[in-house]
């Protein structure tokens, strides 16, 4: 049996906001890792928190809850959230839950940051 690899989160910031690049499965076991990364996000008004999900292969209800939490984190700092690089299984979960109508969805992080001054 193939064991899924644990989720990893890489963090970079610049004048436009913060990019969190997630790799692995966005599920119960990833909760602590993502919540810890979100605790360290500091945004200014008008900036954007971008979650690059291009290497996320699975998302369950815990992942949906984490995305909602990321949205709230950004809004609490007068910023916004965008997700990028959705693979078909993750895009399907966002579509079923309606999150694709709440979150800004882009193809790449570059596209997500393009309209941030």
Secondary structure, DSSP 8 states (H G I E B T S, - for coil): -------EEEEEEETTEEEEEEEEEESGGGHHHHHHHHHT----TT-EEEEEEEEEEEE-HHHHHHHHHHHHHHHHTT-EEEEE---HHHHHHHHHHTGGGTSEEESSHHHHHTT--
